[in-house]
Amino acid sequence: MPKLYDASNDQLLGHVSQADIDLLVAQMEEESSKDQDYYVDNDTFLRLTDAGASATLLDAIKMALDLGGEADIRWEAD
């Protein structure tokens, strides 16, 4: 099961499904095909919500968002 991390401090945010990762990849801009880290903000969170992201993925991202509503997250395959 893939893991989602806060890229700023390597804190594990949670385990997510492959479907969550597929949705995240589809919704985010990648710099390369091997890109596994993303900048997220409140607008990104809302976009993922509208795209049907699971509660598990949304809860993990919510943990990473700082007071300014921004975070860098990354995922790793298990």
MODELLER restraints for C-alpha pairs under 7 A, 6 or more apart:
rsr = mdl.restraints
at = mdl.atoms
rsr.add(forms.Gaussian(group=physical.xy_distance, feature=features.Distance(at['CA:1:A'], at['CA:15:A']), mean=6.24, stdev=0.5))
rsr.add(forms.Gaussian(group=physical.xy_distance, feature=features.Distance(at['CA:1:A'], at['CA:16:A']), mean=6.33, stdev=0.5))
rsr.add(forms.Gaussian(group=physical.xy_distance, feature=features.Distance(at['CA:1:A'], at['CA:17:A']), mean=5.87, stdev=0.5))
rsr.add(forms.Gaussian(group=physical.xy_distance, feature=features.Distance(at['CA:1:A'], at['CA:18:A']), mean=6.85, stdev=0.5))
rsr.add(forms.Gaussian(group=physical.xy_distance, feature=features.Distance(at['CA:1:A'], at['CA:77:A']), mean=6.76, stdev=0.5))
rsr.add(forms.Gaussian(group=physical.xy_distance, feature=features.Distance(at['CA:1:A'], at['CA:78:A']), mean=5.29, stdev=0.5))
rsr.add(forms.Gaussian(group=physical.xy_distance, feature=features.Distance(at['CA:2:A'], at['CA:15:A']), mean=5.73, stdev=0.5))
rsr.add(forms.Gaussian(group=physical.xy_distance, feature=features.Distance(at['CA:2:A'], at['CA:16:A']), mean=5.53, stdev=0.5))
rsr.add(forms.Gaussian(group=physical.xy_distance, feature=features.Distance(at['CA:2:A'], at['CA:17:A']), mean=6.23, stdev=0.5))
rsr.add(forms.Gaussian(group=physical.xy_distance, feature=features.Distance(at['CA:2:A'], at['CA:18:A']), mean=6.49, stdev=0.5))
rsr.add(forms.Gaussian(group=physical.xy_distance, feature=features.Distance(at['CA:2:A'], at['CA:75:A']), mean=6.69, stdev=0.5))
rsr.add(forms.Gaussian(group=physical.xy_distance, feature=features.Distance(at['CA:2:A'], at['CA:76:A']), mean=5.62, stdev=0.5))
rsr.add(forms.Gaussian(group=physical.xy_distance, feature=features.Distance(at['CA:2:A'], at['CA:77:A']), mean=4.45, stdev=0.5))
rsr.add(forms.Gaussian(group=physical.xy_distance, feature=features.Distance(at['CA:2:A'], at['CA:78:A']), mean=5.01, stdev=0.5))
rsr.add(forms.Gaussian(group=physical.xy_distance, feature=features.Distance(at['CA:3:A'], at['CA:14:A']), mean=5.82, stdev=0.5))
rsr.add(forms.Gaussian(group=physical.xy_distance, feature=features.Distance(at['CA:3:A'], at['CA:15:A']), mean=4.45, stdev=0.5))
rsr.add(forms.Gaussian(group=physical.xy_distance, feature=features.Distance(at['CA:3:A'], at['CA:16:A']), mean=5.99, stdev=0.5))
rsr.add(forms.Gaussian(group=physical.xy_distance, feature=features.Distance(at['CA:3:A'], at['CA:75:A']), mean=5.47, stdev=0.5))
rsr.add(forms.Gaussian(group=physical.xy_distance, feature=features.Distance(at['CA:3:A'], at['CA:76:A']), mean=5.33, stdev=0.5))
rsr.add(forms.Gaussian(group=physical.xy_distance, feature=features.Distance(at['CA:3:A'], at['CA:77:A']), mean=6.47, stdev=0.5))
rsr.add(forms.Gaussian(group=physical.xy_distance, feature=features.Distance(at['CA:3:A'], at['CA:78:A']), mean=6.72, stdev=0.5))
rsr.add(forms.Gaussian(group=physical.xy_distance, feature=features.Distance(at['CA:4:A'], at['CA:12:A']), mean=6.15, stdev=0.5))
rsr.add(forms.Gaussian(group=physical.xy_distance, feature=features.Distance(at['CA:4:A'], at['CA:13:A']), mean=5.39, stdev=0.5))
rsr.add(forms.Gaussian(group=physical.xy_distance, feature=features.Distance(at['CA:4:A'], at['CA:14:A']), mean=5.52, stdev=0.5))
rsr.add(forms.Gaussian(group=physical.xy_distance, feature=features.Distance(at['CA:4:A'], at['CA:15:A']), mean=6.19, stdev=0.5))
rsr.add(forms.Gaussian(group=physical.xy_distance, feature=features.Distance(at['CA:4:A'], at['CA:16:A']), mean=6.90, stdev=0.5))
rsr.add(forms.Gaussian(group=physical.xy_distance, feature=features.Distance(at['CA:4:A'], at['CA:73:A']), mean=6.95, stdev=0.5))
rsr.add(forms.Gaussian(group=physical.xy_distance, feature=features.Distance(at['CA:4:A'], at['CA:74:A']), mean=5.83, stdev=0.5))
rsr.add(forms.Gaussian(group=physical.xy_distance, feature=features.Distance(at['CA:4:A'], at['CA:75:A']), mean=4.43, stdev=0.5))
rsr.add(forms.Gaussian(group=physical.xy_distance, feature=features.Distance(at['CA:4:A'], at['CA:76:A']), mean=6.68, stdev=0.5))
rsr.add(forms.Gaussian(group=physical.xy_distance, feature=features.Distance(at['CA:5:A'], at['CA:11:A']), mean=5.46, stdev=0.5))
rsr.add(forms.Gaussian(group=physical.xy_distance, feature=features.Distance(at['CA:5:A'], at['CA:12:A']), mean=4.52, stdev=0.5))
rsr.add(forms.Gaussian(group=physical.xy_distance, feature=features.Distance(at['CA:5:A'], at['CA:13:A']), mean=5.08, stdev=0.5))
rsr.add(forms.Gaussian(group=physical.xy_distance, feature=features.Distance(at['CA:5:A'], at['CA:73:A']), mean=5.56, stdev=0.5))
rsr.add(forms.Gaussian(group=physical.xy_distance, feature=features.Distance(at['CA:5:A'], at['CA:74:A']), mean=5.26, stdev=0.5))
rsr.add(forms.Gaussian(group=physical.xy_distance, feature=features.Distance(at['CA:5:A'], at['CA:75:A']), mean=5.99, stdev=0.5))
rsr.add(forms.Gaussian(group=physical.xy_distance, feature=features.Distance(at['CA:6:A'], at['CA:12:A']), mean=6.55, stdev=0.5))
rsr.add(forms.Gaussian(group=physical.xy_distance, feature=features.Distance(at['CA:6:A'], at['CA:13:A']), mean=6.52, stdev=0.5))
rsr.add(forms.Gaussian(group=physical.xy_distance, feature=features.Distance(at['CA:6:A'], at['CA:64:A']), mean=5.74, stdev=0.5))
rsr.add(forms.Gaussian(group=physical.xy_distance, feature=features.Distance(at['CA:6:A'], at['CA:72:A']), mean=6.14, stdev=0.5))
rsr.add(forms.Gaussian(group=physical.xy_distance, feature=features.Distance(at['CA:6:A'], at['CA:73:A']), mean=4.64, stdev=0.5))
rsr.add(forms.Gaussian(group=physical.xy_distance, feature=features.Distance(at['CA:6:A'], at['CA:74:A']), mean=6.50, stdev=0.5))
rsr.add(forms.Gaussian(group=physical.xy_distance, feature=features.Distance(at['CA:7:A'], at['CA:72:A']), mean=5.29, stdev=0.5))
rsr.add(forms.Gaussian(group=physical.xy_distance, feature=features.Distance(at['CA:7:A'], at['CA:73:A']), mean=4.84, stdev=0.5))
rsr.add(forms.Gaussian(group=physical.xy_distance, feature=features.Distance(at['CA:7:A'], at['CA:74:A']), mean=5.73, stdev=0.5))
rsr.add(forms.Gaussian(group=physical.xy_distance, feature=features.Distance(at['CA:8:A'], at['CA:72:A']), mean=6.47, stdev=0.5))
rsr.add(forms.Gaussian(group=physical.xy_distance, feature=features.Distance(at['CA:13:A'], at['CA:60:A']), mean=5.09, stdev=0.5))
rsr.add(forms.Gaussian(group=physical.xy_distance, feature=features.Distance(at['CA:13:A'], at['CA:63:A']), mean=6.75, stdev=0.5))
rsr.add(forms.Gaussian(group=physical.xy_distance, feature=features.Distance(at['CA:14:A'], at['CA:60:A']), mean=5.90, stdev=0.5))
rsr.add(forms.Gaussian(group=physical.xy_distance, feature=features.Distance(at['CA:16:A'], at['CA:56:A']), mean=6.51, stdev=0.5))
rsr.add(forms.Gaussian(group=physical.xy_distance, feature=features.Distance(at['CA:16:A'], at['CA:57:A']), mean=6.15, stdev=0.5))
rsr.add(forms.Gaussian(group=physical.xy_distance, feature=features.Distance(at['CA:20:A'], at['CA:53:A']), mean=6.63, stdev=0.5))
rsr.add(forms.Gaussian(group=physical.xy_distance, feature=features.Distance(at['CA:20:A'], at['CA:54:A']), mean=6.83, stdev=0.5))
rsr.add(forms.Gaussian(group=physical.xy_distance, feature=features.Distance(at['CA:20:A'], at['CA:57:A']), mean=6.35, stdev=0.5))
rsr.add(forms.Gaussian(group=physical.xy_distance, feature=features.Distance(at['CA:36:A'], at['CA:74:A']), mean=5.43, stdev=0.5))
rsr.add(forms.Gaussian(group=physical.xy_distance, feature=features.Distance(at['CA:36:A'], at['CA:75:A']), mean=5.70, stdev=0.5))
rsr.add(forms.Gaussian(group=physical.xy_distance, feature=features.Distance(at['CA:37:A'], at['CA:72:A']), mean=6.92, stdev=0.5))
rsr.add(forms.Gaussian(group=physical.xy_distance, feature=features.Distance(at['CA:37:A'], at['CA:73:A']), mean=5.50, stdev=0.5))
rsr.add(forms.Gaussian(group=physical.xy_distance, feature=features.Distance(at['CA:37:A'], at['CA:74:A']), mean=3.94, stdev=0.5))
rsr.add(forms.Gaussian(group=physical.xy_distance, feature=features.Distance(at['CA:37:A'], at['CA:75:A']), mean=6.59, stdev=0.5))
rsr.add(forms.Gaussian(group=physical.xy_distance, feature=features.Distance(at['CA:38:A'], at['CA:72:A']), mean=5.57, stdev=0.5))
rsr.add(forms.Gaussian(group=physical.xy_distance, feature=features.Distance(at['CA:38:A'], at['CA:73:A']), mean=5.34, stdev=0.5))
rsr.add(forms.Gaussian(group=physical.xy_distance, feature=features.Distance(at['CA:38:A'], at['CA:74:A']), mean=6.15, stdev=0.5))
rsr.add(forms.Gaussian(group=physical.xy_distance, feature=features.Distance(at['CA:39:A'], at['CA:71:A']), mean=5.85, stdev=0.5))
rsr.add(forms.Gaussian(group=physical.xy_distance, feature=features.Distance(at['CA:39:A'], at['CA:72:A']), mean=4.45, stdev=0.5))
rsr.add(forms.Gaussian(group=physical.xy_distance, feature=features.Distance(at['CA:39:A'], at['CA:73:A']), mean=6.42, stdev=0.5))
rsr.add(forms.Gaussian(group=physical.xy_distance, feature=features.Distance(at['CA:40:A'], at['CA:70:A']), mean=5.73, stdev=0.5))
rsr.add(forms.Gaussian(group=physical.xy_distance, feature=features.Distance(at['CA:40:A'], at['CA:71:A']), mean=5.32, stdev=0.5))
rsr.add(forms.Gaussian(group=physical.xy_distance, feature=features.Distance(at['CA:40:A'], at['CA:72:A']), mean=6.07, stdev=0.5))
rsr.add(forms.Gaussian(group=physical.xy_distance, feature=features.Distance(at['CA:41:A'], at['CA:65:A']), mean=6.94, stdev=0.5))
rsr.add(forms.Gaussian(group=physical.xy_distance, feature=features.Distance(at['CA:41:A'], at['CA:69:A']), mean=5.31, stdev=0.5))
rsr.add(forms.Gaussian(group=physical.xy_distance, feature=features.Distance(at['CA:41:A'], at['CA:70:A']), mean=4.28, stdev=0.5))
rsr.add(forms.Gaussian(group=physical.xy_distance, feature=features.Distance(at['CA:41:A'], at['CA:71:A']), mean=6.36, stdev=0.5))
rsr.add(forms.Gaussian(group=physical.xy_distance, feature=features.Distance(at['CA:42:A'], at['CA:69:A']), mean=5.50, stdev=0.5))
rsr.add(forms.Gaussian(group=physical.xy_distance, feature=features.Distance(at['CA:42:A'], at['CA:70:A']), mean=6.89, stdev=0.5))
rsr.add(forms.Gaussian(group=physical.xy_distance, feature=features.Distance(at['CA:64:A'], at['CA:71:A']), mean=5.80, stdev=0.5))
rsr.add(forms.Gaussian(group=physical.xy_distance, feature=features.Distance(at['CA:65:A'], at['CA:71:A']), mean=5.01, stdev=0.5))
